[in-house]
Amino acid sequence: MSFSSEIKENLSKMPNLVNKEIVEYELIGYLISNNTRYKNGKIVYKTENEYNINRFSKLLSNLNIINYKIEIRGNNYIITTSKIEQIDKIEYSDEYIQYVGDIQKEELLKSIIRGTFLGSGSVNNPESKYHLEIILSTKINANNVIQILSNFTVKAKLLERKNGYGVYIKDGEEISKFLALIGANSSVLKFEEIRVIRDIKNNVNRKVNCETANLNKTVNAAVKQIEAIRELQKKGEFEKLSENLKEIAIIRLENPDVSLTELGQMLKEPIGKSGVNHRLNKILEIAKIK
């Protein structure tokens, strides 16, 4: 089962259907999702997820709407019902249903968001990447959802899709806040566990990559330094170097894989990293001129 399906199974079993207001606003969320169409006086909702269709039918039944029909066509579950007259916060236009309410109650706002996610939302497996998206039927519906999320300090963005308007979140912390907002509590715990493990792995990988890059840089620099010293020896120019340069050159030849700091400590009169770097750069400069 996908991570999205697990979340929707969790949500579909929420025992909050006694409150008629919550039921109504969750249903509104379904109705403004892009999986719902309004055709010839009929509301048609289509989904491949059985939990979505089960929840939708429960919402209708709890509002005493019983004149609906459920069909299975291929991989799709389709539920059809008549225009819902008792919900006055929506308008029917062309193929779409639009939310036109203005509510302040937090639980009702959360219910709308939960309904939109159940209606046409998805979340990637957080082990691979962070991406949550809900496809809404109209730009107005999408902007309304973004505004509601903003009221709960959840940051979401708008993206125009071929099949509607996507409200999406790509930040792990924001997705976690979203899941908590809609009541997917067990999914939040799982998401956070995966997120922590993933972040630790990423931090380790970044550290290893950084150390590898630094090691490669050190090795490449040492190779160039040794080539320059060998070139000076080959041309008989090595003995013309100052005593300080000859000393560091000999130590470098004898210790090709040590750091500049370590080289500095091997000198008769130890010097720091910058001093070693200065002397070796001088050798590189002389070898290039010669």
Secondary structure, 3 states (H helix, E strand, C coil): CCHHHHHHHHHHCCCCCCCHHHHHHHHHHHHHECCEEEECCEEEEEECCHHHHHHHHHHHHHCCCCCEEEEEECCEEEEEEECCCCCCCEEEECCEEEECCCCCCHHHHHHHHHHHHHHHEEECCCCCCCCEEEEECCHHHHHHHHHHHHHCCCCCEEEEECCEEEEEECCHHHHHHHHHHCCCHHHHHHHHHHHHHHHHHHHHHHHHHHHHHHHHHHHHHHHHHHHHHHHHHHCCCHHHCCHHHHHHHHHHHHCCCCCHHHHHHHCCCCCCHHHHHHHHHHHHHHHHHC
